[in-house]
Amino acid sequence: MGVDFFPCDFCGESICDCGPYITCNDKCYRRWCDKECAKNDGYLVDDEDNASCGYCRNELFTDWKILDYILEKFNLDKEEIVKEMRNES
């Protein structure tokens, strides 16, 4: 049985899967190295021990989700954008 490491979803610090960390199991499975990073990502636990983060509640969005939204909203194509960026270089 091995030990896995993964980055904190807020600060990027390495977390060991056998050590202490906080995870949001509601919908997104985000993981944080400590309470401060979890709090900065909007992680909340209510009076009934229901936990969620800003991403689960659609208060925060990943850069990838924002990019996908913009591409779709403005009917843009990734390949066209890459070609345009290469021509500007």
C-alpha positions in Angstrom: 0.0 0.0 0.0 1.5 3.3 -1.1 1.2 6.9 -0.1 -0.2 9.5 -2.5 0.4 13.2 -2.5 -1.8 15.8 -4.1 -1.9 19.7 -4.1 -4.1 21.8 -1.9 -6.8 23.2 -4.2 -6.2 26.7 -2.7 -2.5 27.2 -2.1 -0.9 24.3 -4.0 0.9 23.0 -1.0 1.5 19.2 -1.1 -0.8 17.1 1.0 -0.2 13.5 2.0 -3.3 11.2 1.7 -2.4 9.6 5.0 -2.1 12.9 6.9 -4.6 15.5 8.0 -6.5 17.5 5.3 -10.0 18.8 4.7 -12.1 17.6 1.8 -15.4 18.7 0.3 -17.3 15.6 -0.5 -20.6 17.3 -1.4 -20.2 17.6 -5.2 -16.7 18.7 -6.1 -14.2 16.7 -3.9 -11.9 19.7 -3.5 -9.1 19.2 -0.9 -7.3 21.7 1.3 -4.2 21.5 3.5 -5.7 23.3 6.4 -8.8 25.2 7.7 -7.5 28.6 6.5 -7.2 27.4 2.9 -10.6 25.7 3.1 -12.2 28.9 4.5 -10.6 31.0 1.7 -12.3 28.7 -0.8 -15.7 29.3 0.9 -15.8 26.0 2.7 -18.6 26.1 5.3 -20.2 23.6 7.7 -23.7 24.5 8.9 -25.4 23.7 12.2 -26.5 20.2 10.8 -22.9 19.3 9.8 -23.7 19.8 6.1 -20.5 20.9 4.4 -20.0 22.7 1.1 -17.6 25.1 -0.6 -18.0 28.1 -2.8 -17.6 25.9 -5.9 -20.4 23.5 -4.9 -22.7 26.5 -4.2 -21.7 28.1 -7.6 -20.3 31.1 -5.8 -16.8 30.5 -7.2 -15.6 29.0 -10.5 -12.4 27.4 -11.7 -10.4 29.1 -14.4 -11.3 26.1 -16.7 -15.0 26.6 -16.1 -14.7 30.3 -16.8 -12.8 29.7 -20.0 -15.3 27.1 -21.2 -18.1 29.6 -20.5 -16.4 32.4 -22.4 -15.6 30.2 -25.4 -19.2 29.0 -25.6 -20.8 32.4 -24.9 -18.9 34.2 -27.6 -18.9 31.2 -30.0 -15.1 31.0 -30.0 -13.0 28.0 -31.0 -9.9 27.0 -29.2 -8.0 26.2 -32.4 -8.8 29.5 -33.9 -7.6 31.4 -30.8 -4.4 29.4 -30.7 -3.8 30.2 -34.4 -4.4 33.9 -33.7 -2.0 33.9 -30.8 0.7 32.2 -32.8 0.3 34.9 -35.5 0.7 37.7 -32.9 4.0 36.2 -31.6 
